[in-house]
């Protein structure tokens, strides 16, 4: 039987692909001392829609919600709180990146350094965050659930996915250099 968290781990692969492509774009933008506003718009959309609404929607709305009804160990409870805080940090950073881009586009060249810092924060956060989820939290936390609860959760993930297609985001990542 496929575990519900297998769905999340597969989604992490696309997020890491995006991070790698954005990381190379940051290096190029820093070398040229310029920003590609369209790239930032694309990155904001990807992180806000795919990573947060689609992916974190399942993590927080389904997995973490179900875990909150379980008697978690102190370590697992602490880890889940950390992961939720990291999701919140990502949301704030994406919103700030969008604002910094708007400042840059409106002629405020001093926003350039802020854009680099925010993009760097995102590409640093996601690999560490994903490593923590994939290797230290997701699979061990499945032990809190019976086989039937895991099947139900997998069905909830699949139902959640019915309203969203990731095909567009796979194409966007392919289009980035």
N, CA and C of each residue as an Amber inpcrd file, in Angstrom:
protein
   531
   0.8510000  -1.1970000   0.0000000   0.0000000   0.0000000   0.0000000
   0.8870000   1.2480000   0.0000000   0.4990000   2.1520000  -0.8180000
   1.1790000   3.4530000  -0.8520000   0.7910000   4.2480000   0.3890000
   1.7660000   4.8960000   0.9720000   1.4990000   5.7210000   2.1500000
   1.0610000   7.1190000   1.7120000   0.2330000   7.7800000   2.5120000
  -0.1860000   9.1380000   2.1530000   1.0130000  10.0760000   1.9820000
   2.0260000   9.9150000   2.8150000   3.1650000  10.8310000   2.7360000
   3.9850000  10.6450000   1.4630000   3.8020000   9.4980000   0.7710000
   4.4850000   9.3140000  -0.5160000   4.0630000  10.4160000  -1.4960000
   2.8080000  10.8400000  -1.4180000   2.2980000  11.9160000  -2.2690000
   3.0890000  13.2070000  -1.9870000   3.2760000  13.5090000  -0.7260000
   3.9830000  14.7280000  -0.3340000   5.4490000  14.6700000  -0.7420000
   6.0660000  13.5230000  -0.5790000   7.4770000  13.3630000  -0.9440000
   7.6570000  13.5510000  -2.4480000   6.7300000  13.0350000  -3.2500000
   6.7980000  13.2440000  -4.7160000   6.6890000  14.7370000  -5.0550000
   5.8060000  15.4340000  -4.3640000   5.6510000  16.8740000  -4.6170000
   6.9180000  17.6340000  -4.2390000   7.6130000  17.1690000  -3.2380000
   8.8640000  17.8110000  -2.8400000   9.8770000  17.8210000  -3.9760000
   9.8590000  16.8080000  -4.8150000  10.8140000  16.7380000  -5.9340000
  10.6410000  17.9320000  -6.8690000   9.3900000  18.3000000  -7.1590000
   9.1470000  19.4520000  -8.0320000   9.5700000  20.7480000  -7.3410000
   9.3140000  20.8520000  -6.0640000   9.7230000  22.0460000  -5.3170000
  11.2480000  22.1740000  -5.3510000  11.9550000  21.0770000  -5.1650000
  13.4170000  21.1250000  -5.1990000  13.9460000  21.4580000  -6.5940000
  13.2590000  21.0050000  -7.6290000  13.6480000  21.3900000  -8.9970000
  13.5140000  22.8950000  -9.1710000  12.4130000  23.4430000  -8.6800000
  12.1980000  24.8930000  -8.7800000  13.2850000  25.6330000  -8.0140000
  13.6050000  25.1720000  -6.8280000  14.6350000  25.8100000  -6.0110000
  15.9730000  25.8150000  -6.7440000  16.3340000  24.6950000  -7.3590000
  17.6010000  24.6210000  -8.0930000  17.6440000  25.6180000  -9.2470000
  16.5530000  25.7130000  -9.9800000  16.5210000  26.6400000 -11.1160000
  16.5470000  28.0880000 -10.6370000  15.8360000  28.3780000  -9.5760000
  15.8090000  29.7380000  -9.0380000  17.1790000  30.1020000  -8.4720000
  17.8390000  29.1480000  -7.8460000  19.1770000  29.3870000  -7.3030000
  20.1380000  29.8220000  -8.4200000  20.0860000  29.1660000  -9.5560000
  20.9790000  29.5530000 -10.6560000  20.5930000  30.9220000 -11.2090000
  19.3140000  31.2430000 -11.1950000  18.8570000  32.5710000 -11.6390000
  19.3590000  33.6570000 -10.6840000  19.3410000  33.3670000  -9.3840000
  19.8290000  34.3440000  -8.4050000  21.2900000  34.6620000  -8.6860000
  22.0900000  33.6310000  -8.9180000  23.5070000  33.8480000  -9.2030000
  23.6910000  34.7250000 -10.4350000  22.9190000  34.4620000 -11.4610000
  23.0170000  35.2550000 -12.6830000  22.5660000  36.7050000 -12.4380000
  21.4770000  36.8810000 -11.7070000  20.9800000  38.2330000 -11.4290000
  21.9860000  39.0060000 -10.5750000  22.5850000  38.3460000  -9.5950000
  23.5760000  39.0290000  -8.7580000  24.7970000  39.4280000  -9.5820000
  25.2180000  38.5610000 -10.4880000  26.3700000  38.8790000 -11.3350000
  26.0680000  40.0730000 -12.2370000  24.8350000  40.1610000 -12.7250000
  24.4290000  41.2530000 -13.6240000  23.8960000  42.4720000 -12.8840000
  23.7080000  42.3500000 -11.5680000  23.1450000  43.4250000 -10.7300000
  21.8010000  43.9180000 -11.2910000  20.9940000  42.9540000 -11.6840000
  19.6780000  43.2640000 -12.2190000  18.7080000  42.1510000 -11.8390000
  17.4340000  42.4270000 -11.9700000  16.3980000  41.4620000 -11.6220000
  15.4870000  41.2690000 -12.8190000  15.0680000  40.0350000 -13.0100000
  14.0780000  39.7220000 -14.0270000  12.7210000  39.6790000 -13.3110000
  11.9260000  40.7520000 -13.4130000  10.6390000  40.7850000 -12.6900000
   9.7140000  39.6290000 -13.0550000   9.7700000  39.1700000 -14.3130000
   8.9050000  38.0570000 -14.7180000   9.2860000  36.7760000 -13.9740000
  10.5760000  36.5750000 -13.7700000  11.0270000  35.4010000 -13.0200000
  10.5080000  35.4640000 -11.5800000  10.5570000  36.6410000 -10.9940000
  10.0790000  36.7730000  -9.6130000   8.5770000  36.5260000  -9.5470000
   7.8440000  37.0410000 -10.5170000   6.4010000  36.7860000 -10.5760000
   6.1370000  35.2900000 -10.6550000   6.9110000  34.5950000 -11.4970000
   6.7650000  33.1510000 -11.6390000   7.1150000  32.4400000 -10.3400000
   8.2110000  32.8460000  -9.7010000   8.6280000  32.2260000  -8.4410000
   7.5740000  32.4460000  -7.3580000   7.0590000  33.6690000  -7.2620000
   6.0190000  33.9740000  -6.2690000   4.7980000  33.0930000  -6.5040000
   4.3780000  32.9890000  -7.7580000   3.2200000  32.1520000  -8.0800000
   3.4890000  30.6940000  -7.7140000   4.6750000  30.2050000  -8.0730000
   5.0040000  28.8110000  -7.7710000   4.9720000  28.5640000  -6.2690000
   5.6900000  29.3840000  -5.5000000   5.7520000  29.1560000  -4.0530000
   4.4000000  29.3790000  -3.3840000   3.6560000  30.3620000  -3.8370000
   2.3690000  30.6710000  -3.2080000   1.3130000  29.6190000  -3.5770000
   1.2520000  29.2730000  -4.8370000   0.1800000  28.3850000  -5.2860000
   0.5530000  26.9120000  -5.1490000   1.6700000  26.5180000  -5.7590000
   2.0180000  25.0950000  -5.7220000   2.5270000  24.6840000  -4.3360000
   3.5870000  25.3450000  -3.8710000   4.2080000  24.9190000  -2.6130000
   3.2800000  25.1530000  -1.4220000   2.6140000  26.3130000  -1.3850000
   1.8200000  26.6210000  -0.1910000   0.3880000  26.0970000  -0.2840000
  -0.3910000  26.5980000  -1.2340000  -1.8020000  26.1980000  -1.2610000
  -1.9730000  24.7110000  -1.5610000  -1.2790000  24.2310000  -2.5850000
  -1.4460000  22.8440000  -3.0060000  -0.7350000  21.8840000  -2.0610000
   0.5510000  22.0880000  -1.8650000   1.3470000  21.1440000  -1.0910000
   1.1540000  21.3260000   0.4210000   1.4150000  22.5260000   0.9290000
   1.2290000  22.7600000   2.3680000  -0.2400000  22.6150000   2.7520000
  -1.1350000  22.8280000   1.7990000  -2.5590000  22.6210000   2.0710000
  -2.8270000  21.2050000   2.5450000  -2.1800000  20.2450000   1.9040000
  -2.3390000  18.8500000   2.3240000  -1.5880000  18.5940000   3.6350000
  -0.3820000  19.1290000   3.7390000   0.3890000  18.8990000   4.9680000
  -0.3510000  19.4400000   6.1810000  -0.6960000  20.7130000   6.1340000
  -1.3290000  21.3440000   7.3000000  -2.8000000  20.9740000   7.4310000
  -3.5230000  21.0290000   6.3110000  -4.9690000  20.8280000   6.3550000
  -5.3890000  19.3970000   6.5900000  -4.5350000  18.4610000   6.2020000
  -4.9090000  17.0520000   6.3720000  -3.9570000  16.3480000   7.3470000
  -2.6770000  16.1970000   6.9770000  -1.7440000  15.4290000   7.8070000
  -1.5820000  16.0300000   9.2000000  -1.1970000  17.2950000   9.2760000
  -0.9590000  17.8970000  10.5920000  -2.2500000  17.9850000  11.3940000
  -3.3490000  18.2410000  10.7030000  -4.6430000  18.2890000  11.3860000
  -4.9530000  16.9350000  12.0240000  -4.7420000  15.8640000  11.2750000
  -4.9820000  14.5240000  11.8220000  -4.0060000  14.2090000  12.9530000
  -2.7480000  14.6210000  12.7910000  -1.7610000  14.3820000  13.8410000
  -2.1070000  15.1380000  15.1300000  -2.7740000  16.2760000  14.9770000
  -3.1140000  17.0700000  16.1670000  -4.1100000  16.3440000  17.0770000
  -4.7600000  15.3090000  16.5500000  -5.7030000  14.5180000  17.3460000
  -5.0410000  13.2830000  17.9510000  -3.7460000  13.1310000  17.6980000
  -3.0100000  11.9730000  18.2050000  -2.1760000  12.3880000  19.4150000
  -1.7820000  11.4120000  20.2010000  -0.9320000  11.6510000  21.3620000
   0.5290000  11.5920000  20.8870000   1.0160000  12.6930000  20.3360000
   2.3650000  12.7390000  19.7760000   3.4180000  12.7650000  20.8730000
   4.5640000  12.1920000  20.5500000   5.7030000  12.3150000  21.4590000
   6.0930000  13.7930000  21.5080000   6.8280000  14.1790000  22.5450000
   7.2730000  15.5730000  22.6420000   8.1140000  15.9550000  21.4310000
   8.9720000  15.0450000  20.9900000   9.8440000  15.3300000  19.8450000
   9.0250000  15.5320000  18.5700000   8.0240000  14.6810000  18.3420000
   7.1980000  14.8190000  17.1440000   6.3300000  16.0750000  17.2030000
   5.8140000  16.3720000  18.3700000   5.0200000  17.5870000  18.5360000
   5.8640000  18.8270000  18.2620000   7.0780000  18.8280000  18.7920000
   8.0090000  19.9460000  18.5670000   8.3440000  20.0750000  17.0830000
   8.6180000  18.9470000  16.4330000   8.9510000  18.9600000  15.0090000
   7.7850000  19.5100000  14.1900000   6.5640000  19.0930000  14.4990000
   5.4100000  19.5750000  13.7430000   5.2570000  21.0880000  13.9170000
   5.4570000  21.5910000  15.1260000   5.3860000  23.0470000  15.3520000
   6.4570000  23.7670000  14.5260000   7.6620000  23.2200000  14.4880000
   8.7460000  23.8180000  13.6910000   8.3720000  23.8580000  12.2140000
   7.8160000  22.7790000  11.7200000   7.4380000  22.7170000  10.3060000
   6.3640000  23.7540000   9.9870000   5.4020000  23.9080000  10.8790000
   4.3420000  24.9060000  10.6800000   4.9380000  26.3140000  10.6870000
   5.8740000  26.5600000  11.5890000   6.5390000  27.8710000  11.6270000
   7.3380000  28.1210000  10.3450000   7.9570000  27.0880000   9.8170000
   8.7000000  27.2390000   8.5610000   7.7570000  27.5270000   7.4040000
   6.5800000  26.9230000   7.3900000   5.5850000  27.2370000   6.3620000
   5.1900000  28.7130000   6.4660000   4.9710000  29.1780000   7.6770000
   4.5990000  30.5810000   7.8910000   5.7230000  31.5120000   7.4450000
   6.9710000  31.1560000   7.7410000   8.1260000  31.9430000   7.2960000
   8.1580000  32.0090000   5.7730000   7.9180000  30.8810000   5.1230000
   7.9060000  30.8650000   3.6520000   6.8160000  31.7970000   3.1170000
   5.6410000  31.7570000   3.7130000   4.5430000  32.6390000   3.2590000
   4.9270000  34.1160000   3.3860000   5.4710000  34.4760000   4.5420000
   5.8770000  35.8720000   4.7610000   6.9760000  36.2820000   3.7780000
   7.9060000  35.3910000   3.5220000   9.0190000  35.6960000   2.6250000
   8.5220000  35.8770000   1.1960000   7.6030000  35.0430000   0.7690000
   7.0370000  35.1620000  -0.5800000   6.2800000  36.4800000  -0.7180000
   5.5190000  36.8540000   0.2810000   4.7890000  38.1270000   0.2500000
   5.7680000  39.3010000   0.2030000   6.8220000  39.2310000   1.0000000
   7.8400000  40.2880000   0.9930000   8.5610000  40.3480000  -0.3480000
   8.8130000  39.2030000  -0.9580000   9.4650000  39.1550000  -2.2750000
   8.5950000  39.8310000  -3.3250000   7.3150000  39.5710000  -3.2680000
   6.3940000  40.2100000  -4.2100000   6.4140000  41.7330000  -4.0320000
   6.4150000  42.1940000  -2.7920000   6.4880000  43.6380000  -2.5110000
   7.7970000  44.2400000  -2.9790000   8.8930000  43.5310000  -2.7360000
  10.2050000  44.0280000  -3.1540000  10.2830000  44.1290000  -4.6750000
   9.6920000  43.1590000  -5.3590000   9.6640000  43.2080000  -6.8280000
   8.8880000  44.4300000  -7.3000000   7.7500000  44.7020000  -6.6780000
   6.9390000  45.8660000  -7.0590000   7.7280000  47.1540000  -6.8290000
   8.4590000  47.2260000  -5.7260000   9.3030000  48.4020000  -5.4570000
  10.3640000  48.5500000  -6.5320000  10.9850000  47.4510000  -6.8990000
  12.0310000  47.4670000  -7.9260000  11.4620000  47.9240000  -9.2700000
  10.3160000  47.3790000  -9.6400000   9.6720000  47.7190000 -10.9160000
   9.2640000  49.1880000 -10.9380000   8.9010000  49.7370000  -9.7810000
   8.4850000  51.1400000  -9.7210000   9.6790000  52.0950000  -9.6800000
  10.8910000  51.5390000  -9.8060000  12.0700000  52.3920000  -9.9170000
  12.9660000  52.4520000  -8.6940000  12.6120000  51.7650000  -7.6570000
  13.4350000  51.7900000  -6.4380000  14.5200000  50.7230000  -6.5460000
  15.6520000  51.1010000  -7.0610000  16.7500000  50.1530000  -7.3090000
  17.3330000  49.5820000  -6.0130000  17.1070000  50.2750000  -4.8970000
  17.5930000  49.7560000  -3.6160000  16.8680000  48.4690000  -3.2080000
  15.7610000  48.1800000  -3.8600000  15.0180000  46.9450000  -3.5800000
  15.7610000  45.7150000  -4.0940000  16.7420000  45.9410000  -4.9530000
  17.5010000  44.8440000  -5.5520000  18.1250000  43.9320000  -4.4950000
  18.8020000  44.5140000  -3.5180000  19.4570000  43.7150000  -2.4850000
  18.4290000  42.9510000  -1.6490000  17.2970000  43.5790000  -1.3740000
  16.2230000  42.9180000  -0.6300000  15.6990000  41.7100000  -1.4070000
  15.5490000  41.8650000  -2.7140000  15.0910000  40.7600000  -3.5570000
  16.0700000  39.5980000  -3.4630000  17.3680000  39.8870000  -3.5690000
  18.3740000  38.8260000  -3.4800000  18.3120000  38.1170000  -2.1290000
  18.1650000  38.8870000  -1.0610000  18.1050000  38.3020000   0.2800000
  16.8740000  37.4080000   0.4480000  15.7380000  37.8710000  -0.0490000
  14.5000000  37.1040000   0.0920000  14.5380000  35.8210000  -0.7440000
  15.0140000  35.9330000  -1.9790000  15.1090000  34.7400000  -2.8180000
  16.1050000  33.7420000  -2.2310000  17.2080000  34.2540000  -1.7090000
  18.2020000  33.3860000  -1.0830000  17.6030000  32.7010000   0.1440000
  16.8080000  33.4110000   0.9160000  16.1620000  32.8060000   2.0910000
  15.2470000  31.6520000   1.6830000  14.5160000  31.8280000   0.6000000
  13.6180000  30.7670000   0.1400000  14.3850000  29.5460000  -0.3510000
  15.4290000  29.7670000  -1.1510000  16.1580000  28.6170000  -1.6840000
  17.0130000  27.9320000  -0.6130000  17.2510000  28.6220000   0.4760000
  17.9430000  27.9930000   1.6150000  16.9360000  27.2150000   2.4730000
  15.7660000  27.7830000   2.6840000  14.7500000  27.1640000   3.5310000
  14.2630000  25.8250000   2.9850000  13.8520000  25.8050000   1.7270000
  13.1420000  24.6310000   1.2210000  13.9480000  23.3290000   1.2610000
  15.2010000  23.2810000   0.8310000  15.9210000  21.9970000   0.9230000
  16.0600000  21.4980000   2.3650000  16.3320000  22.3930000   3.3000000
  16.4500000  21.9950000   4.7020000  15.1040000  21.5370000   5.2570000
  14.0690000  22.2620000   4.9220000  12.7140000  21.9470000   5.3720000
  12.2690000  20.5850000   4.8180000  12.5020000  20.3810000   3.5450000
  12.0970000  19.1330000   2.8950000  12.8900000  17.9530000   3.4540000
  14.1620000  18.1410000   3.6930000  14.9780000  17.0670000   4.2790000
  14.3990000  16.6650000   5.6310000  14.0170000  17.6440000   6.4110000
  13.4480000  17.3870000   7.7410000  12.1370000  16.5990000   7.6110000
  11.2730000  17.0330000   6.7080000   9.9890000  16.3470000   6.5350000
  10.1840000  14.9250000   6.0000000  10.9450000  14.8180000   4.9050000
  11.0980000  13.5190000   4.2400000  11.8370000  12.5000000   5.0920000
  12.8850000  12.9130000   5.7600000  13.7670000  11.9670000   6.4240000
  13.5660000  11.8350000   7.9270000  12.9020000  12.8230000   8.5360000
  12.8000000  12.7650000   9.9940000  11.3830000  12.8720000  10.5380000
  10.4020000  13.1630000   9.6660000   9.0630000  13.3620000  10.2240000
   7.9750000  12.5420000   9.5260000   7.8640000  12.6630000   8.2110000
   6.7220000  12.0650000   7.5160000   6.5610000  10.5680000   7.7680000
   7.5870000   9.8050000   7.4700000   7.4470000   8.3520000   7.5930000
   7.3010000   7.9020000   9.0420000   8.1080000   8.4350000   9.9590000
   7.8960000   8.0300000  11.3550000   6.4900000   8.3740000  11.8730000
   5.9270000   9.4870000  11.4270000   4.6100000   9.8790000  11.9590000
   3.4820000   8.9910000  11.4360000   3.7390000   8.2100000  10.4020000
   2.7000000   7.2970000   9.9030000   2.3720000   6.2200000  10.9340000
   3.2960000   5.9880000  11.8640000   3.0560000   4.9850000  12.9110000
   1.9130000   5.3760000  13.8500000   1.5420000   6.6500000  13.8540000
   0.4250000   7.0910000  14.6930000  -0.9320000   6.6740000  14.1080000
  -0.9230000   6.2350000  12.8550000  -2.1780000   5.9530000  12.1610000
  -2.3370000   4.4640000  11.8750000  -3.5720000   3.9980000  12.0020000
  -3.8800000   2.6210000  11.6120000  -3.8200000   2.5340000  10.0830000
  -3.8500000   1.3220000   9.5850000  -3.8370000   1.1290000   8.1280000
  -5.0620000   1.8000000   7.5000000  -6.2080000   1.6770000   8.1540000
  -7.4270000   2.2990000   7.6090000  -7.3160000   3.8240000   7.6320000
  -6.7840000   4.3720000   8.7050000  -6.6010000   5.8340000   8.7740000
  -5.6450000   6.3090000   7.6760000  -4.6210000   5.5200000   7.3980000
  -3.6930000   5.8790000   6.3220000  -4.4000000   5.8410000   4.9660000
  -5.2240000   4.8260000   4.7360000  -5.9870000   4.7340000   3.4790000
  -6.9200000   5.9370000   3.3470000  -7.5900000   6.2890000   4.4390000
  -8.5060000   7.4350000   4.4190000  -7.7550000   8.7290000   4.1300000
  -6.5680000   8.8670000   4.7320000  -5.7730000  10.0680000   4.5070000
  -5.3030000  10.1370000   3.0480000  -4.8820000   9.0110000   2.5110000
  -4.4710000   8.9780000   1.1030000  -5.6400000   9.3880000   0.2160000
  -6.8140000   8.9080000   0.5170000  -8.0020000   9.2910000  -0.2530000
  -8.2750000  10.7930000  -0.1110000  -8.0870000  11.3410000   1.0830000
  -8.2540000  12.7860000   1.2870000  -7.2520000  13.5760000   0.4490000
  -6.0040000  13.0950000   0.3850000  -4.9910000  13.7530000  -0.4520000
  -5.4070000  13.7160000  -1.9150000  -5.8680000  12.5520000  -2.3760000
  -6.2660000  12.4140000  -3.7830000  -7.4840000  13.2860000  -4.0880000
  -8.4040000  13.3670000  -3.1420000  -9.5740000  14.2400000  -3.3070000
  -9.1360000  15.7050000  -3.3740000  -8.2210000  16.0930000  -2.5140000
  -7.6770000  17.4580000  -2.5080000  -7.0520000  17.7590000  -3.8750000
  -6.3370000  16.7890000  -4.4290000  -5.6490000  16.9730000  -5.7140000
  -6.6010000  17.0760000  -6.9000000  -7.8120000  16.5810000  -6.7670000
  -8.7530000  16.6130000  -7.8910000  -9.0510000  18.0450000  -8.3530000
  -8.9720000  18.9850000  -7.4340000  -9.2790000  20.3790000  -7.7630000
  -8.0530000  21.1520000  -8.2410000  -6.9460000  20.4560000  -8.4280000
  -5.7050000  21.1600000  -8.7650000  -4.8790000  20.2910000  -9.6910000
  -4.2890000  20.9100000 -10.6760000  -3.3620000  20.1660000 -11.5250000
  -1.9670000  20.7540000 -11.3650000  -0.9980000  19.8760000 -11.2330000
   0.3740000  20.3590000 -11.1180000   1.0650000  20.4210000 -12.4750000
   0.3510000  20.0430000 -13.5370000   0.9340000  20.0480000 -14.8860000
   1.4750000  21.4320000 -15.2430000   0.7120000  22.4710000 -14.9320000
   1.1350000  23.8420000 -15.2320000   2.4620000  24.1680000 -14.5440000
   2.6170000  23.7280000 -13.3060000   3.8260000  24.0510000 -12.5530000
   5.0200000  23.2270000 -13.0290000   4.7760000  22.0180000 -13.5040000
   5.8540000  21.2370000 -14.1100000   6.3480000  21.9440000 -15.3670000
   5.4210000  22.4860000 -16.1650000   5.7950000  23.2230000 -17.3760000
   6.5630000  24.4960000 -17.0320000   6.1350000  25.1940000 -16.0070000
   6.8180000  26.4250000 -15.5970000   8.2500000  26.1250000 -15.1830000
   8.4580000  25.0670000 -14.4220000   9.8100000  24.7100000 -13.9880000
  10.6610000  24.3460000 -15.2020000  10.0790000  23.6390000 -16.1620000
  10.8160000  23.2830000 -17.3770000  11.2240000  24.5330000 -18.1680000
  10.3930000  25.5700000 -18.1250000  10.6740000  26.7870000 -18.8810000
  11.7510000  27.6560000 -18.2520000  11.9420000  27.5280000 -16.9420000
  13.0220000  28.2720000 -16.3110000  14.3320000  27.7200000 -16.8550000
  15.3250000  28.5540000 -16.9580000  16.5990000  28.0990000 -17.5460000
  17.1040000  26.8230000 -16.9350000
